[in-house]
Amino acid sequence: MLVVKVSLIAFAVSSVAYLTTPLTAQQASASSSAQVHRILLRTGHLVDVHSGQEPADRTIVVEGDRIVAIAATNSIPPRPDDEKIDLRSVTVLPGLIDVHTHLTEDAEQDPYQELLNTPVKQALTGAKNAKITLEAGFTTVRNVGAGGYSDVALRDAVNAGGIEGPHMQVSGPPLSITGGHCDNDLLPFEYHATADGVADGIDAVRRKVRENIKYGVDLIKVCATGGVFSKGDDPQASQYTLEELKAIVEEAHRLGRKVAAHAHGAQGILWATQAGVDSIEHGTYLNQENIAAMREHGTYFVATAYHYGWVLQYGHYPAASMAKERQVAAVKKRTGKMGIDAGLKVALGTDAATYPHGLNAREFATYVDDFGMTPLAALQSGTINGADLMGWSDRTGALDIGKWADIIAVSGDPLQDITQLQHVVFVMKGGVIYKNEAQQGRR
């Protein structure tokens, strides 16, 4: 198996900084004599994603990569060496989270291009898409599926500071049965082509989980059913057995990794949920039995809904794939709304790469317009809920003291018009500003 190392793209591996001791606003003021470099973000309005409140005239104090204080602006006087950022004309909110991306892939209309898509090429493609995604306001993502551990290399390069991109959790090669959705199904028999993540049987899937962890993944992705853009399978058909899924989840959880399950069909959703996966990705043919099981187990629903409309309007995939896309799109609005109305935990995931990267925020509008979510609930799916699913609630997902300084701004109020999230004018990740068009913004 080919393993892409970070050296292939000329960057050293480094780790993400972990939580430091949080400071209250009063402590931050009292410690001013230390003369630590501070960034003061003077805000007109900011969004508290926990409550939906939008307090005015607040200042966010950033030291290093953390938020160390949030208080009324008149209570935080500037020091001579402070860096002051004027965000009074825009709405400030936490950086967004997409828990289902494919940064190492593009929205390629010809699936046979996959045959030319080496792990090295995927890592370089990921460098481009990581920057696009970050500038769209998504400061944190999960990358769920990449050949040759190219997403591991990408994550490490971002962490080392050589590439601009979001905080990342990555899965490496997704686990698949032979001939399943995540297997290589484009070449004839004589090539004996098999994808990196193929494993059949209890012992083999346990070994594959261990192998993925050996090479640096943060989570395990498993293909529990057929898919849309794979040749010759049915999205409604289950693939791994319940026993195999249980072995995958048991091994992953024992080794400290969560499990995301690609699952369209009802049987696969049920088995994956019963096996204990942490999230159901897609969930197209969700039914009441699935919903009951997901609520019982606390399983997250990652709907990936926006891309269906994009592909039907702009896609030029092979006829068989387009036929499956029409099939799943026809039921998605009904089943997605059913799951949300039933109170499933929802984390925003978009399947970026089935549509062009950078359009991720359009998923929010789909949740509001098609599924009936309130703008606040939709926003929470892509902030605090995404952080919870990733196990990073102590680091990101909200404008809270002690968390990463992952901060964005939009011109209007996203709680009144969710489409404002599609036009981000300011992006800070970990205390570093990557985009600032805020002076052009007006409330």
N, C-alpha and C positions, 0 to 999 in steps of 0.2 A: 504494500500500500504506500502510495506517495504521500509524504508528509511535508507540507510547506512550512519552512521555518521563517522566523522573522527576518533573518539575514537575506532572504531572497528579495526583499524589498528594502534592504539596507537600513533597518531600524532595530535598535536593541529592545529587549523585553523590559518593561517596567510595570509595576503594579499600581492600581488606583489607590489614592490616599484614603485612609479610613477615618472614622469619626473622631473628631477632637472634642475636648470638653466644651459644652455650650456655655455662652455667657448671656446674662440678662442685659437689657438696655442699661440698667443702672451700673452693672459691673463694667460694661464697655466704657461708660462715661468716666468711671472712677479710675480705669486703667489708662486714661489718655496720656498720662505722663510717660508711659512706655514709648510713645511716639512710633507705634507700629503703623506701617503704611495702610491707609484705609481708602476704600472707595465708597463714596456716599451717593446712593441712588435716590435723588429727590423725586418722589412720585406724586402725581396728581390723584390717581386712584389706583388701588391694588386690589386684587381678587383673593379673598381667603377661600380656598377651595374646600375647606372643611365645612364652613358655615354658609357660604354664598354671600357673605357680607363684603362690602367694597369700601373700606375706610379711605378717607381722603387725607392729603397732606401728611404722608408718612415718609420717613427716610429709612432705607435699608442700608445697614452698615456691613460692608464686606471686608474681611481680612483674610488674605490668602485665598483658599478655595471655599471658604465657609461664610454663611450669614452669621454675624455675631450680635446683631441688634436690629430690631424693627421698632420704631417709636415715632411719636409726633415730631414733625420736622423741627419745630421750635425748641424741642428738648435736646436736640443733638447739634450743637454749634460746630461749625467746621474748624479744623486746625489748619495751620498754614500749609502743611504737606499733604493734606487730603486731596484725592482725585474726586472731583464732583461731576456727576452725570445728571443732566436735566431731563427727567422723564415726566415732567408735570403736564404735558399736553397729551399723554397717551395713557393706556391702561396696562398696568404691570401685573404679571401672573407667573406662576412657576413654569419652568421648562416642561415641554410636553413629552409623553412617553408612548412609544409604539412597540408593543410586545410581539409583533409578528412582521419582521422585515426580512428581505433577502438582498442585503447591500452588495453582495458579490455578484449579483446578476442584474441584467438590464431587461427592459420590456421588449425582448427580442421576439419578433413576429415569426421567425423561422426556427422551429425547435431543433432542426438539424445543426444549427449553430452550436448547440450544446456539445457536439462532437469535437469542436475546435476550442472549447472553453476550458483550457488547462487551469490547474490550481493557481499558477503564477498569474495568469491573465485575470482570474477571478479576484485575486488580492488587489491587483491594480485597478480593476473596475470598482472594487469596494472603496478604494481611496477616493475616487471621484464621487461616488454616491454618498459616502459618509459626510463629506463637506456639504453636498446639496441638502442632505437630510438635516444636518445641524443648522444650516442657515434658514431652513423652513420652520425652525422653532422646536425641533425634536432633539432635546439634549440627552435623552436616554432611549436606547432601543434594545430589544432582543433580536438577534439574528438566528433564525430557526431553519438551518439547513444550508450547508456549503460543502463543496467537494474539497478533498485534500487538506482539510483544516485551514483553508484560506481565510476563514473568518477569525480563527484564532490568531493568525498572523496580523490581520487587520486590527483586531482589538489591541494587540500588544503594541503595534505601531502607533495607534492613537494614544494609548496610555503613556508611551515614551515621548510623546510630544512632536513626533515627526510628521504626523498627518492630522489635519483638522477633522474632527468627527465627534459623535456623541459618546457618552458612556455606553459601554456595550456588555451584554451577556451573550455568549455564543454557544451554539450546539454542535458545530462540526457536522460530519455526515449524519443525516437522519437514518434511523434504523428502519429496515424494510424487509419484508419477505422476498424471496426470490420471485422476480417478475411482478413485484408490487409497485405501488405508486412511486416510491422513491428508489426504484431500481433502474438501471440503464436498459431501456427497452427499444432503442432505435436501431441497433445493429443486428444483423442476422446471426444465426447459431454459430457459424464457423469462427466468429470473432470471440466467442465465449466472454462477452463483456458483462461485468457485474459491478454495480455501484459499491462505493466504499463501505456503506452502512448495512449491507445485506447480511442477515443472519437468520437462520431457521432453527427452531427447537430451543428448549429451555437452556441447555448448557451454552449454546452458541450466542443467544441473546445476552446472557449474563457476561460472557466474555467480551461481547461487542460494547456493552456499557462500560466495562472496565477499560477497554482499549481507548474509547473516546475520552474518558477521564484522564488516562495516561497522557494523552496528547493535548490536554489543556482546556477541555470544554467546561462551560459553566452550568449547562443544563443538558438534558437528553431530549431529543425530538424523535418521536416514533410515528410512523405512518400506519394508523390502525384501520384505514379503509382505502378503497381506490380513490382516484382523483380525477381532475378535469383535464389537465395538460399532460397526462401520461397516456401512453398508447395501449389500447386493448383491455383496459380494466373499467370497472363500474364504480362510480362514487358511492353508490349505496351498499356495495358489497364489503363485508368485513374481511380483513386480511390476517393479521395476527390473531391467534386464539386467545381466549381469556387467560389460560395458564401461562402463555408466553408473555402477555402483557403484565401479569402479576409479577413474573420473574424480573422483567425490565424495571418496573417501578420499585420493587423491593430492593434490587441492587443499587439503583440510582439513589433512592432515599437513604439507604444505609451508608452510602458514600457522600452524602450531603448535597446531592443534586436534585433539582425539581425536574418534572417530566411534562412536556407539552405534546399532546396527541393530535395530529392531523386526523380528523374524523368527520366525514360527511354523513354517512349512513347511520340509521338508528341503532342497528345492532353493534356497530363499532363504537358508537358513542357510549352505549350502555356498558359494554365490556371494558372500555378504557376507564370509564368512571368507577366501575366496580373494582377495577385493578388499583385505583388510587392515584391516577394521574392528577396533576395540579391544574391543568387547563385543557379544555376542548377547543381546538382551533377549527374554525368554520362552522361546524354544528348544523349543517344545512338541513338535514332531515330530522331535526329535533322533534321528539314527541313527548307526551305527558310522562311516560315511564322514564325517559331520559331526564326530564326536568326534576322529577321526584328524587332520582338517584343523585343528580348533581347538587341539589339542595342538601340532601343528607350528608354528602361527602364534602361539601364546601368547595366544589369544583368551579373554577372560573370559566366563563363563556367568552371566547374571543371570536367575534362574529365575522371579521374581515368582509364587510359588506359592500363598500364603495366600488371595489374593482369590478364587480359583476356588470354594473352599468357602463363602466369605462370600456371593458372588453367588448361588450355587445355593440357599442357605438363605434369604437375605433379599431378593434382587434381584427387581425387577418391571419389567425391561426388555422391549422389544418381543419378540414370540414368536420372530422370526428370530434375534435376538441371544441369547436364552436357549437356543435350539437349538444355536447355535455354542458357547456356553459349556459346555453339557453334553458336546459333542463333544470339545472340547480338554481339559476336566477329566478325561475318561475315560482319557486317555493320559498325563497330566502326571506322576502319581506314578511310573509305570514309567520314563518317559524321563528325568525328573529324577534318579531314583536311578541310572540307567544312566550319566548324565554324571558324577555325583559319584563313583561307584564307579570310573570310568575315570580319575579324577584331574584333571578339568578345574579350572582356576582359577575359584573361585566368589566373586562379590561380591554382597552382599545388596541386593536391590532389590524393591520391594513393589507397584509400580503404584498407589500411594496416590491416591485419588479414585475408583477402582473400588470401594473400600470406604471407610468414614469415616476421615478423617485422625486420627492419634493412636493407631491400632491397629497401627502399623508393626511393633512388636516381636513380634507374633504370627507373623511370617514365620520367626523363629528356631525356634520350636517345630515348624513344618512341616518345616524342614530336618532336625530331629532325629527327629521321629516318623515322617515319610513317606519321607525320603531316607536315613535311617540315619547321619547325621553325628553325631559326638560333640559335646557341648555346646561344647567349646573350638573345634572347627573351625567350628561355626555362628557362635560369637562372633567368630572371626577374619574370617569373611566380611563381618561388619558393622562391622569396625574396621580392622585393618591391610590387609586385601584391598581394601576399599572405597577407602581412602586411596591404595593403589598404583594402582588403576584410574584414579583422578582425577588422578594425578600429584602428590599432596599428601602423600607419605610423610614429607617433611621438616617437615610442619606439624601433622599430626593422625594419629589412628588408634591411638595407644598413649600410655601414661603415661611419656613419655621427656623428659629434660631438653632444653630448647630448643624443644619443640613448644608449640602453643597450649595454654593451660590449659582444655581441653575435658574436663570431669570430671563423672561422674554417680555415683550410689550407689543401691543397692537393699537391701532388708531382709535377704534371704537370700543364698545362694551360687549364682550362675547356672551355675557349672560342675557343680553337683549337680542343680539344677532350673532349666532354661533359661527357664521361664515367669516367673522372678523379674524378667526384663527387661521384663515387661509392667507393672511397678509401680515406677516410678522415683520415689525420694523426694528426690533432690537433683540439681540441674542447674547446672553452671557452664559458661559458654561464653566463651572468651577472657578469663578472669579475672573475669567478672561473674556473680554468682549470680542465677539466674532462678527457682529453686524450691528451697525448703529445708523439707522435712517429715521430715528425718532423725532428729529427736529422738523421733519416733513409731516409728522403726524398731527392730527387735530381731533379733539373730542367733539 
